[in-house]
Structure formats: C-alpha cells, structure tokens
Amino acid sequence: MSHTALTLDGLRQTIANQLGIDASEIQNDDNLFMLGLDSVSLMTLVGQWREQGISVEFQDLVEEPTLEDWQLRLKLSPV
C-alpha cells in the first residue's frame, strides 16, 4: 500500500481519499468530523501513520480535528 507523503498537502490528500472528496474541499481549519470523518476512519489513519513510524494517538487527534492542529501534532512539514 502506498502512502502519500506526510506534508500538510499530503495529509489533506490522505484525508480527502478517506472521505471520498476532493482535497481542495478541505480547508486548514475545517472540522474534519463535520466533513464526514468518523472514528473508524480516524483509527484507520492513525494505524497507517503508526506503520510509517509516526508516533500518534487517536485521542490526540480527536480533540482538535483540523488539518492545522494535526499538522502540529504530527510535526509535519508545512509544504
């Protein structure tokens, strides 16, 4: 399984793929749960990121479900 690079844009694309929407529909401060992300989808994403060696907990991401916050929590490149 190929993974999109974990930059902010990569994160946006990964989440868009999970939601079945275009990445351009996701703004940095959108609540991802309001866009259709659910806890099962989030657990899937967390599992994928852990496989890539990223230390992330489900609870960390569920508290502030925005790209902006996740970028900080996942320590991603802004590009």
N, C-alpha and C positions, 0 to 999 in steps of 0.2 A: 504494500500500500504506500503510495507516495504522499508526502506531506508538503503542504505549502510552507514556504519559509516563514518563520515566526518574526515578522516585522509587523508594524501596525497594519499595513496593507495586506499582509499575509493573514493576519488574524481576522481582518474584515472579510477576506475571501473565504477562509475556513468556516466562519460563522454563516456567511451567506450560503455556502454549499450545504451546510447543515439545515438551514431554514428553507432552502429551495428558492431563494430570491437572488436578485442581482446585488452585487457588492455595493453598487452606487446608492442603494436604498438605505444603507446603514451609515448613520452619522456617528461621530465620535462620542456624543453624549446621549444617544438613544438608549432607552432601557431595552435591553435585548429580550427580556421576557415579554415586553409589550409587543415586540416584533414577531413573537411566536416561539422563541426558545423555551424549552421546558427542562425540568430537572433531569430527565433521562438523557436528553440531548447534551446537556451540560456535563453529565457524568461521562458520556462518550468522549467529549472533547478533552476533559481532564485526563482520561485514560490515554488518549493519543499523545497529549503533551508529556505525560509522565514517561511514555515509551521513548520519547525524544530526549529524555534526560532533564526535563524542566520540572523543578520542584513546585508543585501547585496543589492546593487543597480545594475541594468543592466549596467548602464553606467560605473561603476567601473570595471566591468569585461571585457567589450568590448574594453577598452583602451589597455589592455595588456593581450591578450588571450592565456596565457600559464599556465600550472599547477603550475609552480614555482611562478608566480605572484599571481595566485588565492589563493595559499596556504597562502601567506602573507595577502592578502586582507580578506580572510575568517577566518584568525587566527587559522589555523588547526594545529593539531599535525603532526610532520614530519614522523611519523611511517605509 
